[in-house]
Amino acid sequence: MRKRSSPQSDEAGRIEPLAKLPVFWNLSEKRVVIAGGSDAAAWKAELLAACGALVDVYAEAEGIGAAMQDLVIAEKVTILNQPWHIGMFHGASMAIADCDSDDEARAFSCAARAAGVPFNVIDKPAYCQFQFGSIVNRSPVILSISTDGAAPILAQAIRRRVETLLPPSLKDWAMLAQTVRATVNSQLEPGPKRRAFWERFVDRCFSSTKVPGEDDRQGLISDVETLCSLPLSGSVTIVGAGPGDAELLTLKAVRCLQAADLILFDDGVSSDVLELARREAKRMLVGAVDENATGSELNLRQLVAGLARTGKRVVLLRAGDAAASGAVAALIEDLQMAGLHVDLVLGISGSNFSSDVAFKQPITSEVLVHTG
């Protein structure tokens, strides 16, 4: 496959290659079959039962371990006292096996494939159609972490670090979101206002130290009513992308990229920087802001202003320090005169950065200039 050397403004350039496709599968009231009664099989069985699956375990009595017996006592699984066979795949949505040998694993995978049932053989990736990741469970918020089998311990370490970042009340806030979603969808059209509501929701969620109550629910309903009455307005943010290293972006720059509807970038912006942007954001490759190119500069101003007037949040992503040229200042002035709100997020220029130093520390100060 030909690798792109620079970011593009088409849809195919948004996502870097993935080793596997992460998906979340609804198994509620669906039949799942498991071959084997070992402790490893019991862990998979318990996970599937937690998803609401109807778990049938095919294993002879002498092969059922203590962990699987506990699941039987808890009525989370059904034991069928027989070895697995081809007929068990009928009506199954998923098949799991703990196989002692590669020959058995090969036979199980071939039988499941012939029956059209997705399958996984524990600890034998060559005989798996899908893999299980390391899970952070704040259901209905669920995070799954995979290293594509390269280093499961690394996935577990990542999970432990993620766990420390999430507030204990996250599950309750997510459940509250489910109760207000219908109201939000009925009163706020898809687009800037609806997304503004959910951004306010996120701010409330991560700033709270307690489980949400009725006051929080009423606050969310009030947010809906407030946004309904506000006129649709767009904004423009000019962001300095720095020397090209995504790790040198300021936190404010990253937040702007993740909130944008449309990102205009010049050819000095790296793919790594664009990878941090919101997936749904449209991207357009444009020329750099240049005071020596009057025609292109005028076209860029008209383009940015026209897009922002439609209510979109436009980010103009410029390599280096966004405030380094007089053309940027002129662009801000013109957009302000057009009645648009403009923010400026400074970046790191080449003079601020040396690749010779062993430890690269980004500038920590961030400047936001309001000209509206």
VOTIMI-730608 format. One record per atom (N, C-alpha, C): residue number from 1; z, x, y. Coordinates in steps of 0.2 Angstrom, whole numbers. Layout:
<senus>
(NUM (Z X Y))
...
</senus>
This chain:
<senus>
(1 (0 4 -6))
(1 (0 0 0))
(1 (0 4 6))
(2 (-4 3 11))
(2 (-5 7 17))
(2 (1 5 22))
(3 (5 10 24))
(3 (11 10 28))
(3 (9 10 35))
(4 (12 5 39))
(4 (10 5 46))
(4 (14 11 50))
(5 (11 14 54))
(5 (14 19 58))
(5 (17 17 64))
(6 (15 11 67))
(6 (18 8 73))
(6 (19 1 72))
(7 (24 -2 76))
(7 (25 -9 76))
(7 (19 -13 78))
(8 (18 -19 75))
(8 (12 -23 77))
(8 (15 -30 80))
(9 (11 -34 83))
(9 (13 -40 85))
(9 (11 -46 81))
(10 (9 -44 75))
(10 (7 -50 70))
(10 (13 -51 66))
(11 (13 -57 62))
(11 (18 -59 58))
(11 (20 -54 52))
(12 (15 -51 49))
(12 (17 -46 44))
(12 (21 -40 45))
(13 (22 -39 52))
(13 (26 -33 54))
(13 (33 -34 55))
(14 (35 -40 53))
(14 (42 -42 55))
(14 (47 -39 51))
(15 (46 -39 44))
(15 (51 -37 39))
(15 (49 -31 35))
(16 (53 -26 35))
(16 (52 -20 31))
(16 (52 -22 23))
(17 (49 -18 19))
(17 (49 -20 12))
(17 (56 -21 9))
(18 (56 -26 4))
(18 (62 -28 1))
(18 (62 -27 -7))
(19 (67 -24 -10))
(19 (67 -22 -17))
(19 (67 -29 -21))
(20 (71 -34 -18))
(20 (71 -40 -22))
(20 (72 -46 -16))
(21 (70 -52 -18))
(21 (70 -57 -13))
(21 (77 -60 -14))
(22 (82 -60 -9))
(22 (88 -64 -9))
(22 (87 -71 -8))
(23 (90 -75 -13))
(23 (89 -82 -13))
(23 (96 -85 -15))
(24 (97 -91 -13))
(24 (103 -95 -14))
(24 (101 -101 -18))
(25 (104 -102 -24))
(25 (101 -107 -29))
(25 (106 -112 -30))
(26 (104 -118 -29))
(26 (108 -124 -30))
(26 (109 -126 -38))
(27 (114 -125 -41))
(27 (115 -126 -48))
(27 (120 -132 -49))
(28 (122 -136 -44))
(28 (126 -141 -45))
(28 (123 -146 -50))
(29 (127 -148 -56))
(29 (126 -152 -61))
(29 (120 -150 -65))
(30 (118 -144 -64))
(30 (112 -141 -68))
(30 (115 -137 -75))
(31 (111 -138 -80))
(31 (113 -135 -86))
(31 (111 -127 -86))
(32 (116 -123 -88))
(32 (115 -116 -88))
(32 (117 -114 -95))
(33 (114 -110 -99))
(33 (116 -107 -105))
(33 (117 -100 -105))
(34 (123 -98 -109))
(34 (125 -91 -109))
(34 (125 -89 -117))
(35 (122 -84 -118))
(35 (123 -81 -125))
(35 (128 -75 -125))
(36 (133 -77 -129))
(36 (139 -72 -130))
(36 (145 -74 -127))
(37 (151 -72 -130))
(37 (157 -74 -128))
(37 (161 -68 -125))
(38 (158 -63 -123))
(38 (162 -57 -121))
(38 (165 -58 -114))
(39 (169 -53 -112))
(39 (172 -54 -105))
(39 (167 -54 -100))
(40 (162 -49 -101))
(40 (156 -49 -96))
(40 (153 -56 -95))
(41 (152 -59 -101))
(41 (149 -66 -101))
(41 (153 -71 -98))
(42 (160 -70 -99))
(42 (165 -75 -96))
(42 (164 -74 -88))
(43 (164 -68 -85))
(43 (163 -67 -78))
(43 (157 -71 -75))
(44 (152 -71 -79))
(44 (146 -74 -76))
(44 (147 -82 -77))
(45 (150 -84 -83))
(45 (151 -91 -84))
(45 (156 -94 -78))
(46 (161 -90 -77))
(46 (165 -93 -71))
(46 (162 -93 -65))
(47 (158 -88 -63))
(47 (154 -88 -57))
(47 (149 -95 -57))
(48 (146 -96 -62))
(48 (141 -102 -63))
(48 (145 -108 -62))
(49 (151 -109 -66))
(49 (155 -115 -65))
(49 (157 -116 -58))
(50 (159 -111 -55))
(50 (161 -112 -48))
(50 (155 -114 -43))
(51 (149 -114 -45))
(51 (143 -116 -42))
(51 (142 -124 -44))
(52 (146 -126 -49))
(52 (145 -133 -51))
(52 (140 -134 -57))
(53 (138 -128 -60))
(53 (134 -128 -66))
(53 (138 -131 -72))
(54 (134 -134 -76))
(54 (136 -136 -83))
(54 (135 -131 -88))
(55 (140 -127 -90))
(55 (139 -121 -93))
(55 (140 -122 -101))
(56 (135 -120 -105))
(56 (135 -120 -112))
(56 (135 -113 -115))
(57 (140 -111 -118))
(57 (141 -105 -121))
(57 (139 -105 -128))
(58 (134 -101 -130))
(58 (132 -100 -138))
(58 (135 -94 -140))
(59 (140 -94 -144))
(59 (144 -89 -147))
(59 (148 -91 -153))
(60 (148 -87 -158))
(60 (152 -89 -164))
(60 (159 -87 -163))
(61 (164 -90 -166))
(61 (171 -90 -164))
(61 (174 -83 -164))
(62 (172 -79 -169))
(62 (174 -72 -169))
(62 (172 -68 -163))
(63 (167 -70 -159))
(63 (164 -66 -154))
(63 (167 -69 -147))
(64 (171 -73 -147))
(64 (174 -76 -141))
(64 (180 -73 -138))
(65 (180 -69 -133))
(65 (185 -66 -130))
(65 (190 -70 -127))
(66 (196 -67 -124))
(66 (201 -70 -121))
(66 (199 -73 -115))
(67 (195 -70 -111))
(67 (193 -72 -104))
(67 (189 -79 -105))
(68 (185 -79 -110))
(68 (180 -85 -111))
(68 (185 -90 -114))
(69 (190 -89 -118))
(69 (195 -94 -120))
(69 (198 -97 -115))
(70 (200 -93 -110))
(70 (203 -96 -104))
(70 (199 -101 -100))
(71 (193 -100 -100))
(71 (188 -104 -97))
(71 (187 -111 -101))
(72 (188 -110 -107))
(72 (187 -116 -112))
(72 (193 -121 -110))
(73 (199 -117 -110))
(73 (205 -121 -109))
(73 (205 -124 -102))
(74 (202 -121 -97))
(74 (202 -124 -90))
(74 (196 -129 -90))
(75 (192 -130 -95))
(75 (187 -135 -95))
(75 (181 -133 -91))
(76 (180 -127 -90))
(76 (175 -124 -86))
(76 (168 -123 -90))
(77 (169 -122 -96))
(77 (163 -121 -100))
(77 (164 -125 -107))
(78 (158 -125 -110))
(78 (158 -129 -117))
(78 (155 -124 -122))
(79 (159 -123 -127))
(79 (157 -118 -132))
(79 (154 -121 -138))
(80 (148 -119 -140))
(80 (144 -121 -145))
(80 (145 -115 -151))
(81 (148 -117 -156))
(81 (150 -112 -161))
(81 (144 -110 -165))
(82 (139 -106 -162))
(82 (133 -104 -166))
(82 (130 -99 -161))
(83 (126 -94 -164))
(83 (122 -89 -161))
(83 (117 -93 -157))
(84 (114 -89 -152))
(84 (109 -92 -147))
(84 (103 -93 -152))
(85 (98 -98 -150))
(85 (92 -99 -153))
(85 (87 -102 -148))
(86 (81 -102 -150))
(86 (75 -104 -146))
(86 (76 -111 -143))
(87 (79 -115 -147))
(87 (80 -122 -145))
(87 (85 -123 -139))
(88 (89 -119 -138))
(88 (95 -120 -133))
(88 (92 -119 -126))
(89 (86 -117 -125))
(89 (83 -116 -118))
(89 (81 -123 -115))
(90 (80 -128 -120))
(90 (77 -134 -118))
(90 (82 -138 -113))
(91 (79 -139 -107))
(91 (83 -143 -102))
(91 (88 -138 -98))
(92 (87 -131 -99))
(92 (91 -127 -95))
(92 (88 -124 -89))
(93 (92 -123 -83))
(93 (89 -121 -77))
(93 (90 -113 -76))
(94 (94 -110 -81))
(94 (95 -103 -80))
(94 (98 -101 -87))
(95 (97 -95 -89))
(95 (99 -92 -95))
(95 (102 -85 -94))
(96 (108 -84 -97))
(96 (112 -77 -96))
(96 (113 -75 -103))
(97 (113 -68 -105))
(97 (115 -66 -111))
(97 (118 -59 -110))
(98 (123 -58 -115))
(98 (126 -51 -116))
(98 (124 -49 -123))
(99 (119 -44 -122))
(99 (116 -42 -129))
(99 (119 -35 -130))
(100 (120 -34 -137))
(100 (122 -27 -139))
(100 (117 -22 -139))
(101 (111 -24 -141))
(101 (105 -19 -142))
(101 (99 -21 -137))
(102 (95 -16 -136))
(102 (89 -18 -133))
(102 (84 -23 -136))
(103 (84 -22 -143))
(103 (80 -27 -147))
(103 (82 -34 -146))
(104 (89 -35 -146))
(104 (91 -42 -145))
(104 (90 -44 -138))
(105 (90 -40 -133))
(105 (89 -41 -126))
(105 (81 -43 -125))
(106 (77 -39 -128))
(106 (70 -41 -128))
(106 (68 -47 -131))
(107 (71 -49 -137))
(107 (70 -55 -140))
(107 (73 -61 -135))
(108 (78 -60 -132))
(108 (81 -66 -128))
(108 (77 -67 -122))
(109 (75 -61 -119))
(109 (70 -62 -113))
(109 (64 -65 -114))
(110 (61 -63 -120))
(110 (54 -66 -122))
(110 (55 -74 -123))
(111 (60 -76 -127))
(111 (62 -83 -128))
(111 (63 -87 -122))
(112 (67 -84 -117))
(112 (68 -87 -111))
(112 (61 -88 -107))
(113 (57 -83 -107))
(113 (51 -83 -103))
(113 (46 -88 -106))
(114 (46 -88 -112))
(114 (42 -93 -116))
(114 (44 -100 -114))
(115 (50 -101 -113))
(115 (53 -108 -112))
(115 (53 -109 -104))
(116 (51 -104 -100))
(116 (50 -105 -93))
(116 (57 -106 -89))
(117 (62 -102 -92))
(117 (69 -103 -89))
(117 (70 -96 -86))
(118 (72 -95 -80))
(118 (74 -89 -77))
(118 (80 -86 -81))
(119 (80 -79 -82))
(119 (85 -76 -87))
(119 (87 -69 -84))
(120 (93 -68 -86))
(120 (97 -62 -84))
(120 (100 -59 -91))
(121 (99 -53 -92))
(121 (103 -50 -98))
(121 (108 -45 -95))
(122 (114 -46 -96))
(122 (119 -42 -92))
(122 (119 -34 -93))
(123 (119 -31 -88))
(123 (118 -23 -88))
(123 (112 -20 -91))
(124 (107 -25 -92))
(124 (100 -22 -94))
(124 (95 -24 -89))
(125 (94 -21 -84))
(125 (89 -23 -79))
(125 (82 -24 -81))
(126 (80 -20 -86))
(126 (73 -20 -88))
(126 (72 -27 -91))
(127 (77 -31 -93))
(127 (76 -38 -96))
(127 (79 -43 -92))
(128 (78 -42 -85))
(128 (81 -47 -81))
(128 (75 -50 -76))
(129 (75 -56 -75))
(129 (71 -59 -70))
(129 (74 -59 -63))
(130 (81 -59 -63))
(130 (85 -59 -57))
(130 (91 -55 -58))
(131 (94 -54 -52))
(131 (101 -50 -53))
(131 (106 -53 -49))
(132 (112 -52 -51))
(132 (118 -54 -47))
(132 (120 -49 -42))
(133 (122 -51 -36))
(133 (125 -46 -31))
(133 (132 -47 -31))
(134 (135 -42 -27))
(134 (142 -42 -25))
(134 (143 -48 -20))
(135 (148 -52 -21))
(135 (148 -58 -17))
(135 (154 -58 -12))
(136 (153 -60 -6))
(136 (158 -62 -1))
(136 (159 -70 -1))
(137 (164 -73 -3))
(137 (165 -80 -4))
(137 (169 -83 2))
(138 (166 -86 7))
(138 (169 -90 12))
(138 (165 -97 12))
(139 (164 -99 6))
(139 (159 -105 5))
(139 (162 -111 9))
(140 (157 -114 13))
(140 (150 -114 12))
(140 (146 -107 15))
(141 (150 -103 18))
(141 (147 -96 20))
(141 (148 -92 14))
(142 (142 -89 12))
(142 (141 -85 6))
(142 (137 -79 8))
(143 (140 -73 6))
(143 (136 -67 7))
(143 (135 -63 0))
(144 (129 -61 -1))
(144 (127 -58 -7))
(144 (124 -51 -6))
(145 (127 -46 -9))
(145 (125 -39 -7))
(145 (122 -36 -13))
(146 (116 -33 -13))
(146 (113 -29 -18))
(146 (111 -22 -17))
(147 (111 -18 -21))
(147 (108 -11 -21))
(147 (102 -10 -25))
(148 (100 -16 -28))
(148 (94 -16 -33))
(148 (96 -12 -39))
(149 (103 -12 -41))
(149 (105 -9 -47))
(149 (106 -1 -46))
(150 (105 1 -40))
(150 (105 9 -39))
(150 (112 11 -39))
(151 (117 7 -36))
(151 (124 9 -35))
(151 (128 3 -34))
(152 (130 0 -40))
(152 (134 -6 -39))
(152 (141 -5 -35))
(153 (144 1 -36))
(153 (150 3 -33))
(153 (149 3 -25))
(154 (143 5 -23))
(154 (142 5 -16))
(154 (142 -3 -13))
(155 (139 -7 -17))
(155 (139 -14 -15))
(155 (146 -17 -15))
(156 (150 -15 -19))
(156 (157 -17 -19))
(156 (161 -14 -13))
(157 (159 -8 -11))
(157 (162 -5 -5))
(157 (160 -9 1))
(158 (153 -10 1))
(158 (151 -14 7))
(158 (154 -21 8))
(159 (155 -24 2))
(159 (158 -31 2))
(159 (166 -30 5))
(160 (169 -25 3))
(160 (176 -24 5))
(160 (176 -23 13))
(161 (171 -19 15))
(161 (171 -18 23))
(161 (169 -25 26))
(162 (165 -28 23))
(162 (163 -35 27))
(162 (169 -40 27))
(163 (172 -40 21))
(163 (178 -44 21))
(163 (183 -43 27))
(164 (184 -37 29))
(164 (189 -36 34))
(164 (186 -38 41))
(165 (179 -39 41))
(165 (176 -41 48))
(165 (177 -48 49))
(166 (177 -52 44))
(166 (177 -60 44))
(166 (183 -63 45))
(167 (184 -67 50))
(167 (190 -71 51))
(167 (192 -75 46))
(168 (199 -76 44))
(168 (201 -80 39))
(168 (199 -87 39))
(169 (198 -89 45))
(169 (196 -96 46))
(169 (189 -98 46))
(170 (185 -93 44))
(170 (177 -94 44))
(170 (175 -100 40))
(171 (178 -100 34))
(171 (176 -106 29))
(171 (178 -113 33))
(172 (183 -113 36))
(172 (185 -120 40))
(172 (180 -121 45))
(173 (178 -116 49))
(173 (173 -117 54))
(173 (166 -119 52))
(174 (164 -116 46))
(174 (158 -118 43))
(174 (158 -125 41))
(175 (164 -127 38))
(175 (165 -134 36))
(175 (165 -139 42))
(176 (167 -137 47))
(176 (167 -141 53))
(176 (160 -141 56))
(177 (156 -136 55))
(177 (149 -136 57))
(177 (145 -142 53))
(178 (147 -142 47))
(178 (144 -148 43))
(178 (145 -155 46))
(179 (151 -156 48))
(179 (153 -162 51))
(179 (149 -164 57))
(180 (147 -159 61))
(180 (144 -161 68))
(180 (137 -160 68))
(181 (134 -157 62))
(181 (127 -156 62))
(181 (123 -162 63))
(182 (124 -167 61))
(182 (120 -173 62))
(182 (120 -175 69))
(183 (126 -175 72))
(183 (126 -177 79))
(183 (122 -172 83))
(184 (122 -165 82))
(184 (118 -160 85))
(184 (111 -162 85))
(185 (109 -163 78))
(185 (102 -164 77))
(185 (99 -170 80))
(186 (103 -175 81))
(186 (101 -182 84))
(186 (100 -182 91))
(187 (104 -177 95))
(187 (105 -177 102))
(187 (101 -171 105))
(188 (100 -166 101))
(188 (97 -160 104))
(188 (91 -158 100))
(189 (85 -158 104))
(189 (79 -156 101))
(189 (79 -149 98))
(190 (75 -148 93))
(190 (74 -141 91))
(190 (72 -136 97))
(191 (75 -131 98))
(191 (73 -126 103))
(191 (79 -123 107))
(192 (78 -121 113))
(192 (83 -118 117))
(192 (90 -121 117))
(193 (90 -128 118))
(193 (96 -131 119))
(193 (100 -132 112))
(194 (97 -133 107))
(194 (100 -133 101))
(194 (103 -126 99))
(195 (99 -121 100))
(195 (101 -115 98))
(195 (107 -113 103))
(196 (107 -115 109))
(196 (112 -113 114))
(196 (119 -116 111))
(197 (118 -122 108))
(197 (124 -126 105))
(197 (127 -121 100))
(198 (123 -119 95))
(198 (125 -115 90))
(198 (128 -108 92))
(199 (125 -106 97))
(199 (128 -99 100))
(199 (135 -101 103))
(200 (136 -106 106))
(200 (143 -108 108))
(200 (147 -109 102))
(201 (145 -112 97))
(201 (149 -113 91))
(201 (151 -106 88))
(202 (147 -102 88))
(202 (148 -95 85))
(202 (154 -92 90))
(203 (153 -92 96))
(203 (158 -89 101))
(203 (165 -92 99))
(204 (165 -99 98))
(204 (171 -102 97))
(204 (174 -100 90))
(205 (170 -99 85))
(205 (172 -97 79))
(205 (175 -90 79))
(206 (172 -86 82))
(206 (174 -79 81))
(206 (179 -77 86))
(207 (180 -81 91))
(207 (186 -80 96))
(207 (192 -83 94))
(208 (192 -88 89))
(208 (198 -92 87))
(208 (202 -88 82))
(209 (208 -88 82))
(209 (213 -85 77))
(209 (216 -90 73))
(210 (214 -97 73))
(210 (217 -102 69))
(210 (212 -106 66))
(211 (214 -110 61))
(211 (210 -115 58))
(211 (208 -120 63))
(212 (202 -122 63))
(212 (200 -127 68))
(212 (202 -134 67))
(213 (204 -138 72))
(213 (207 -145 72))
(213 (202 -150 75))
(214 (205 -155 77))
(214 (202 -161 80))
(214 (200 -159 87))
(215 (204 -155 91))
(215 (203 -153 97))
(215 (196 -148 97))
(216 (195 -144 92))
(216 (189 -140 92))
(216 (183 -144 91))
(217 (184 -149 87))
(217 (178 -154 85))
(217 (176 -157 92))
(218 (181 -160 95))
(218 (180 -163 102))
(218 (176 -159 107))
(219 (179 -152 106))
(219 (175 -147 111))
(219 (168 -146 109))
(220 (166 -146 103))
(220 (159 -146 101))
(220 (155 -152 103))
(221 (158 -158 102))
(221 (155 -164 104))
(221 (153 -163 112))
(222 (158 -161 116))
(222 (158 -160 123))
(222 (152 -155 124))
(223 (151 -150 121))
(223 (146 -145 122))
(223 (139 -148 121))
(224 (139 -153 116))
(224 (132 -156 115))
(224 (131 -161 121))
(225 (136 -164 123))
(225 (135 -169 129))
(225 (133 -165 135))
(226 (136 -159 136))
(226 (134 -154 142))
(226 (127 -152 142))
(227 (125 -150 136))
(227 (118 -147 135))
(227 (113 -152 136))
(228 (115 -158 134))
(228 (110 -164 135))
(228 (108 -165 142))
(229 (113 -164 146))
(229 (112 -166 153))
(229 (109 -160 157))
(230 (109 -154 154))
(230 (106 -148 158))
(230 (99 -148 158))
(231 (96 -146 163))
(231 (88 -145 163))
(231 (86 -139 159))
(232 (80 -140 156))
(232 (78 -134 152))
(232 (76 -128 156))
(233 (79 -122 155))
(233 (77 -117 159))
(233 (76 -110 154))
(234 (72 -106 156))
(234 (71 -100 152))
(234 (74 -94 156))
(235 (73 -88 153))
(235 (76 -82 156))
(235 (72 -76 154))
(236 (73 -71 157))
(236 (70 -65 156))
(236 (75 -59 156))
(237 (75 -55 151))
(237 (79 -49 150))
(237 (75 -43 149))
(238 (75 -38 153))
(238 (72 -32 152))
(238 (77 -27 149))
(239 (75 -25 143))
(239 (79 -21 139))
(239 (76 -14 138))
(240 (80 -9 139))
(240 (78 -2 138))
(240 (79 0 131))
(241 (74 2 127))
(241 (75 3 120))
(241 (77 10 118))
(242 (77 15 124))
(242 (80 22 122))
(242 (74 26 119))
(243 (76 32 117))
(243 (71 36 114))
(243 (68 35 107))
(244 (69 29 104))
(244 (66 27 98))
(244 (71 26 92))
(245 (77 29 93))
(245 (82 28 87))
(245 (86 22 88))
(246 (85 17 83))
(246 (88 11 84))
(246 (96 12 84))
(247 (99 17 82))
(247 (106 18 82))
(247 (108 19 89))
(248 (104 21 94))
(248 (106 23 100))
(248 (105 17 105))
(249 (103 11 102))
(249 (103 5 107))
(249 (110 3 109))
(250 (111 0 115))
(250 (118 -2 116))
(250 (119 -9 113))
(251 (125 -11 112))
(251 (127 -17 109))
(251 (124 -23 113))
(252 (124 -23 119))
(252 (121 -28 123))
(252 (113 -29 122))
(253 (110 -23 121))
(253 (103 -23 119))
(253 (101 -27 113))
(254 (106 -25 108))
(254 (105 -28 101))
(254 (106 -36 102))
(255 (111 -38 105))
(255 (113 -45 106))
(255 (107 -49 109))
(256 (104 -45 114))
(256 (98 -48 117))
(256 (92 -49 113))
(257 (91 -44 108))
(257 (85 -45 104))
(257 (87 -50 98))
(258 (93 -51 97))
(258 (95 -56 92))
(258 (95 -63 95))
(259 (94 -64 101))
(259 (94 -71 104))
(259 (88 -73 107))
(260 (83 -68 107))
(260 (76 -69 110))
(260 (72 -74 106))
(261 (68 -78 110))
(261 (63 -82 108))
(261 (56 -78 107))
(262 (55 -74 112))
(262 (49 -70 112))
(262 (51 -63 115))
(263 (48 -58 111))
(263 (49 -51 113))
(263 (42 -48 114))
(264 (42 -45 121))
(264 (36 -42 123))
(264 (38 -34 123))
(265 (34 -30 119))
(265 (36 -23 119))
(265 (30 -18 120))
(266 (31 -12 122))
(266 (26 -8 123))
(266 (25 -3 117))
(267 (20 1 116))
(267 (19 5 110))
(267 (23 11 110))
(268 (28 12 114))
(268 (33 17 113))
(268 (39 15 110))
(269 (39 8 108))
(269 (45 5 104))
(269 (44 6 97))
(270 (49 9 93))
(270 (49 10 86))
(270 (50 4 82))
(271 (47 4 76))
(271 (48 -1 71))
(271 (56 -3 70))
(272 (59 3 69))
(272 (67 2 68))
(272 (70 -2 73))
(273 (68 -1 79))
(273 (71 -5 85))
(273 (69 -13 84))
(274 (63 -14 82))
(274 (61 -21 82))
(274 (64 -24 75))
(275 (66 -20 71))
(275 (69 -23 64))
(275 (76 -26 66))
(276 (79 -25 72))
(276 (85 -28 74))
(276 (84 -34 77))
(277 (78 -36 79))
(277 (77 -42 82))
(277 (78 -49 78))
(278 (79 -54 81))
(278 (79 -61 77))
(278 (73 -62 74))
(279 (73 -64 67))
(279 (67 -64 63))
(279 (62 -70 66))
(280 (65 -75 69))
(280 (61 -80 71))
(280 (57 -79 78))
(281 (59 -73 81))
(281 (56 -72 88))
(281 (49 -70 87))
(282 (45 -73 91))
(282 (38 -71 92))
(282 (38 -64 95))
(283 (33 -60 93))
(283 (32 -53 96))
(283 (25 -52 98))
(284 (25 -48 104))
(284 (18 -47 107))
(284 (18 -40 109))
(285 (13 -36 107))
(285 (12 -29 110))
(285 (9 -29 116))
(286 (12 -27 122))
(286 (9 -27 128))
(286 (10 -19 131))
(287 (6 -18 137))
(287 (6 -12 140))
(287 (13 -11 143))
(288 (14 -4 144))
(288 (21 -2 148))
(288 (20 -5 155))
(289 (26 -6 158))
(289 (26 -8 165))
(289 (24 -1 169))
(290 (19 -1 173))
(290 (16 5 176))
(290 (14 3 183))
(291 (17 7 188))
(291 (16 5 195))
(291 (9 8 197))
(292 (6 12 192))
(292 (-1 15 194))
(292 (-6 10 191))
(293 (-4 5 187))
(293 (-9 1 184))
(293 (-9 -6 187))
(294 (-11 -8 193))
(294 (-10 -14 197))
(294 (-12 -20 193))
(295 (-18 -20 190))
(295 (-20 -26 187))
(295 (-16 -28 181))
(296 (-15 -23 176))
(296 (-11 -24 170))
(296 (-4 -26 172))
(297 (-1 -23 177))
(297 (6 -25 180))
(297 (6 -32 182))
(298 (1 -35 186))
(298 (0 -42 188))
(298 (0 -46 182))
(299 (-4 -45 177))
(299 (-5 -49 171))
(299 (1 -49 167))
(300 (5 -44 167))
(300 (11 -44 163))
(300 (16 -49 167))
(301 (17 -48 174))
(301 (21 -53 177))
(301 (19 -60 176))
(302 (13 -61 177))
(302 (11 -68 176))
(302 (13 -71 169))
(303 (12 -66 164))
(303 (13 -68 157))
(303 (20 -70 156))
(304 (25 -65 158))
(304 (32 -66 157))
(304 (34 -72 161))
(305 (32 -73 167))
(305 (34 -79 171))
(305 (32 -86 168))
(306 (26 -86 165))
(306 (23 -92 162))
(306 (27 -93 156))
(307 (29 -88 152))
(307 (32 -90 146))
(307 (39 -92 147))
(308 (43 -89 152))
(308 (50 -91 153))
(308 (50 -98 156))
(309 (45 -100 160))
(309 (45 -107 163))
(309 (45 -112 157))
(310 (43 -110 151))
(310 (43 -115 146))
(310 (49 -116 143))
(311 (55 -113 145))
(311 (61 -113 143))
(311 (63 -108 138))
(312 (58 -103 137))
(312 (60 -98 132))
(312 (64 -92 135))
(313 (68 -89 130))
(313 (71 -83 132))
(313 (67 -77 130))
(314 (64 -74 135))
(314 (59 -68 135))
(314 (63 -62 135))
(315 (62 -57 131))
(315 (64 -50 131))
(315 (58 -46 132))
(316 (58 -42 138))
(316 (53 -37 139))
(316 (56 -30 136))
(317 (54 -28 131))
(317 (57 -22 128))
(317 (53 -16 129))
(318 (56 -11 133))
(318 (53 -5 136))
(318 (56 1 133))
(319 (52 6 131))
(319 (54 12 128))
(319 (58 16 134))
(320 (63 19 132))
(320 (67 23 137))
(320 (72 19 141))
(321 (73 21 147))
(321 (77 18 151))
(321 (74 13 155))
(322 (76 6 155))
(322 (72 1 158))
(322 (72 1 165))
(323 (76 5 168))
(323 (77 5 176))
(323 (74 11 179))
(324 (70 14 175))
(324 (67 21 177))
(324 (62 21 182))
(325 (58 15 183))
(325 (52 15 187))
(325 (53 10 192))
(326 (49 11 198))
(326 (49 6 203))
(326 (45 0 201))
(327 (41 0 196))
(327 (37 -6 194))
(327 (42 -11 191))
(328 (47 -8 187))
(328 (52 -13 184))
(328 (56 -17 190))
(329 (58 -13 195))
(329 (61 -16 201))
(329 (57 -21 204))
(330 (50 -20 205))
(330 (45 -25 207))
(330 (45 -31 203))
(331 (44 -30 196))
(331 (44 -35 192))
(331 (50 -40 192))
(332 (56 -37 193))
(332 (62 -41 193))
(332 (62 -45 200))
(333 (60 -42 205))
(333 (59 -45 211))
(333 (55 -51 211))
(334 (49 -50 208))
(334 (44 -56 208))
(334 (46 -61 203))
(335 (49 -60 198))
(335 (52 -65 193))
(335 (58 -69 197))
(336 (62 -65 201))
(336 (67 -69 204))
(336 (64 -73 209))
(337 (59 -71 213))
(337 (56 -75 218))
(337 (53 -82 215))
(338 (51 -81 208))
(338 (48 -87 205))
(338 (53 -91 202))
(339 (60 -90 204))
(339 (65 -94 202))
(339 (68 -93 195))
(340 (66 -87 192))
(340 (69 -86 185))
(340 (75 -82 185))
(341 (79 -83 180))
(341 (85 -78 180))
(341 (83 -72 176))
(342 (85 -66 179))
(342 (83 -60 176))
(342 (89 -56 174))
(343 (89 -53 168))
(343 (95 -48 167))
(343 (91 -41 165))
(344 (95 -36 167))
(344 (93 -29 165))
(344 (98 -26 161))
(345 (96 -23 155))
(345 (100 -20 151))
(345 (97 -13 150))
(346 (101 -8 153))
(346 (99 -1 153))
(346 (99 2 146))
(347 (94 7 145))
(347 (94 10 139))
(347 (95 18 140))
(348 (94 22 135))
(348 (95 29 136))
(348 (88 32 137))
(349 (88 36 142))
(349 (82 40 143))
(349 (82 46 139))
(350 (76 49 138))
(350 (75 56 135))
(350 (80 61 137))
(351 (81 61 144))
(351 (85 66 147))
(351 (93 65 145))
(352 (95 59 142))
(352 (102 58 140))
(352 (103 60 133))
(353 (98 62 130))
(353 (98 63 122))
(353 (95 69 120))
(354 (99 73 116))
(354 (96 79 113))
(354 (96 79 105))
(355 (91 80 102))
(355 (90 79 95))
(355 (94 86 91))
(356 (95 91 96))
(356 (98 97 93))
(356 (106 96 91))
(357 (109 91 94))
(357 (116 90 93))
(357 (117 87 86))
(358 (123 89 83))
(358 (124 87 76))
(358 (127 80 76))
(359 (130 78 81))
(359 (133 71 82))
(359 (130 68 88))
(360 (127 62 86))
(360 (123 59 92))
(360 (128 53 94))
(361 (130 53 100))
(361 (134 48 103))
(361 (131 44 108))
(362 (130 37 107))
(362 (126 33 112))
(362 (131 33 118))
(363 (127 32 124))
(363 (131 30 130))
(363 (135 23 129))
(364 (141 23 131))
(364 (145 17 129))
(364 (145 12 135))
(365 (143 14 141))
(365 (143 10 146))
(365 (137 6 147))
(366 (137 -1 148))
(366 (132 -5 148))
(366 (132 -8 155))
(367 (126 -9 158))
(367 (125 -12 165))
(367 (121 -18 164))
(368 (123 -23 167))
(368 (120 -29 167))
(368 (119 -31 174))
(369 (112 -31 177))
(369 (111 -33 184))
(369 (108 -40 184))
(370 (112 -44 188))
(370 (110 -51 189))
(370 (106 -52 195))
(371 (100 -54 195))
(371 (96 -54 201))
(371 (94 -62 203))
(372 (97 -66 198))
(372 (95 -73 200))
(372 (101 -76 204))
</senus>
